[in-house]
Amino acid sequence: MDRISIVAVASSTGDLEAVYEFLSALPAACAQAFVIVQHLEAGRRETLLAETLANRTSLKTVDTKDGVVPEQGHIYLTRANATLTIVDGRISLIPSASGLHRPGDTLFTSLAADRGESAIGIVLSGGGSDGALGVQAIKKAGGTTFAQYPGSARFPSMPINAIETGCVKFVMRPNEIARELTRLSHLDASAEYSAPRVPLIGLPVTA
């Protein structure tokens, strides 16, 4: 089985623009597969994001099913009342447990265990601290972590909590994250690479 790069994204349904900005900046010929988990509010339709992506990205949004092997250039989205993980290179859907639901941490941790240093996790705008434990797991596995620059986030709590773990390598606006992912995918694996300096929280966002 080809082990393509899987990018896990944690976000909030309260700021879909962050997801749109990220996905719209990705090229059509994208080498990665994207698994996006969100905190679905009670009564919120899970198809809301999928229905509006057609005009926002050239990538293909597909129905997320248990056992599916992610394909490059495809987007897999949260399913209502289900937790998404990556197990043996496949998407695993299990019923969400009652109580505190942290879909980002769950997905990131499973991806770190499955892909090791090739795991990629992105924390976008959202409330709370989901994703903070997950970026720690990905860093420990040798993978790559991103967080949205808090000054560009409608809800900065999730990015801030991830950044404060010290385990986020890149802090950027969503469109910049997309461009950096594209750049990294084309780097020679043997080439030495230095990450750009992470901007301090609170600095004004540049255009």
C-alpha distance (Angstrom), angle and dihedral (degrees) to the residues before:
residue distance angle dihedral
M1 . . .
D2 3.83 . .
R3 3.78 110.2 .
I4 3.78 102.6 -144.1
S5 3.77 120.8 -177.6
I6 3.81 113.3 -83.8
V7 3.80 118.2 -158.1
A8 3.82 116.7 -158.9
V9 3.81 116.8 -155.4
A10 3.82 126.2 -168.0
S11 3.80 118.1 -165.1
S12 3.78 145.2 143.6
T13 3.79 127.4 -103.6
G14 3.80 85.4 -136.5
D15 3.81 91.4 73.0
L16 3.79 108.6 36.2
E17 3.81 90.1 156.8
A18 3.81 89.8 74.7
V19 3.82 89.8 57.8
Y20 3.80 92.0 44.0
E21 3.81 92.0 50.4
F22 3.80 91.1 49.9
L23 3.80 96.8 46.8
S24 3.80 96.1 41.8
A25 3.81 89.8 58.0
L26 3.81 93.7 56.1
P27 3.81 118.0 99.5
A28 3.79 121.6 -114.7
A29 3.79 90.2 -120.1
C30 3.79 94.2 60.0
A31 3.80 120.0 167.4
Q32 3.81 96.2 -155.6
A33 3.79 137.9 71.5
F34 3.82 117.4 -133.7
V35 3.79 127.2 -144.2
I36 3.81 112.0 -171.1
V37 3.79 122.5 -167.4
Q38 3.79 124.0 -172.8
H39 3.77 138.9 -179.3
L40 3.79 100.9 -106.1
E41 3.79 111.1 -152.0
A42 3.79 119.5 -137.3
G43 3.78 108.9 -79.0
R44 3.80 93.4 9.1
R45 3.78 112.8 136.9
E46 3.79 112.0 -118.8
T47 3.79 90.0 -146.9
L48 3.81 94.5 62.8
L49 3.81 94.6 94.9
A50 3.80 94.4 40.0
E51 3.81 92.9 50.9
T52 3.79 93.1 55.5
L53 3.80 99.8 41.4
A54 3.80 95.5 80.2
N55 3.80 91.5 79.4
R56 3.80 94.9 38.0
T57 3.79 105.4 53.7
S58 3.77 140.6 24.6
L59 3.81 91.0 -141.2
K60 3.80 120.5 101.2
T61 3.80 120.0 -106.9
V62 3.80 110.8 -150.9
D63 3.77 136.0 -174.1
T64 3.79 109.4 -88.6
K65 3.80 109.5 -129.1
D66 3.76 133.5 172.6
G67 3.79 112.4 -93.6
V68 3.81 96.0 18.6
V69 3.81 116.6 146.6
P70 3.83 107.1 -135.5
E71 3.81 113.8 -118.3
Q72 3.78 126.9 -151.2
G73 3.78 115.5 -97.1
H74 3.81 91.6 23.5
I75 3.80 130.7 114.8
Y76 3.81 122.6 -145.4
L77 3.81 118.0 -165.3
T78 3.78 139.6 -158.2
R79 3.79 117.0 -79.4
A80 3.80 118.6 -144.6
N81 3.82 114.6 -103.8
A82 3.80 91.6 4.4
T83 3.78 135.7 104.1
L84 3.81 118.4 -138.8
T85 3.80 122.0 -143.9
I86 3.79 135.9 160.9
V87 3.80 114.2 -122.3
D88 3.82 123.1 172.5
G89 3.78 90.3 -15.6
R90 3.80 94.3 -53.4
I91 3.78 134.6 102.8
S92 3.78 111.5 -106.5
L93 3.81 119.5 -160.3
I94 3.79 118.4 -161.8
P95 3.82 128.8 170.4
S96 3.80 111.9 -90.8
A97 3.78 113.7 -106.6
S98 3.77 119.6 -124.3
G99 3.79 118.1 -102.3
L100 3.81 126.6 32.2
H101 3.78 110.4 14.0
R102 3.81 116.7 -159.8
P103 3.81 105.2 173.5
G104 3.80 93.9 168.7
D105 3.80 95.1 54.0
T106 3.80 91.2 45.0
L107 3.81 94.2 50.0
F108 3.81 95.4 42.5
T109 3.80 93.3 48.3
S110 3.80 92.5 49.8
L111 3.81 91.3 47.1
A112 3.81 91.1 50.5
A113 3.81 90.0 52.8
D114 3.80 92.7 46.0
R115 3.82 101.7 41.1
G116 3.80 105.9 22.3
E117 3.79 112.4 -171.4
S118 3.81 92.3 6.2
A119 3.84 92.0 60.8
I120 3.81 115.2 115.1
G121 3.81 123.7 -166.2
I122 3.81 128.8 -174.9
V123 3.82 125.9 -169.4
L124 3.80 113.4 -160.3
S125 3.80 132.8 -179.5
G126 3.80 115.2 -43.3
G127 3.78 145.6 121.6
G128 3.79 123.9 -95.2
S129 3.79 128.8 16.6
D130 3.79 104.4 -69.2
G131 3.79 109.0 143.4
A132 3.81 95.8 32.0
L133 3.80 93.7 99.4
G134 3.78 90.5 40.3
V135 3.81 95.8 56.4
Q136 3.79 88.2 51.9
A137 3.80 90.4 54.9
I138 3.81 92.2 48.2
K139 3.80 93.2 48.4
K140 3.81 91.0 48.2
A141 3.81 88.4 52.9
G142 3.80 90.5 51.6
G143 3.80 95.4 -107.5
T144 3.81 131.3 136.1
T145 3.79 125.1 -95.8
F146 3.80 133.6 -164.4
A147 3.80 134.3 -176.7
Q148 3.78 129.5 -171.4
Y149 3.80 113.6 -106.4
P150 3.83 100.8 -101.1
G151 3.80 92.9 -136.5
S152 3.80 89.0 64.7
A153 3.82 95.8 46.4
R154 3.78 125.0 97.2
F155 3.81 87.6 -152.1
P156 3.83 107.4 27.6
S157 3.82 99.6 176.9
M158 3.80 97.0 94.4
P159 3.81 95.0 48.6
I160 3.81 92.5 43.3
N161 3.80 93.3 50.9
A162 3.80 90.6 48.3
I163 3.81 92.3 48.6
E164 3.80 92.4 48.5
T165 3.81 90.5 61.1
G166 3.80 88.2 69.4
C167 3.79 88.8 -129.8
V168 3.81 100.0 104.7
K169 3.79 114.4 101.5
F170 3.82 99.6 -173.6
V171 3.82 128.2 35.3
M172 3.81 110.1 -172.7
R173 3.78 145.2 135.2
P174 3.84 112.8 -85.0
N175 3.81 95.1 -102.6
E176 3.80 90.1 48.7
I177 3.81 90.2 51.9
A178 3.80 88.8 54.8
R179 3.79 92.0 50.9
E180 3.80 92.2 47.3
L181 3.81 91.4 50.4
T182 3.78 89.4 52.2
R183 3.78 91.3 48.7
L184 3.78 93.6 48.3
S185 3.80 91.5 49.9
H186 3.80 89.2 59.6
L187 3.79 97.6 45.6
D188 3.76 118.2 111.1
A189 3.79 105.2 -107.6
S190 3.79 89.8 -133.9
A191 3.81 94.5 51.8
E192 3.78 118.5 104.6
Y193 3.78 112.1 -117.2
S194 3.79 132.2 -169.1
A195 3.80 118.6 -159.6
P196 3.80 117.6 -128.0
R197 3.77 115.7 -104.2
V198 3.80 113.1 -88.8
P199 3.84 110.9 -117.3
L200 3.78 118.1 -122.9
I201 3.78 117.4 -103.2
G202 3.79 111.2 -102.8
L203 3.79 98.1 33.7
P204 3.81 113.7 127.6
V205 3.77 116.4 -94.8
T206 3.78 113.1 -110.2
A207 3.77 121.2 -138.6
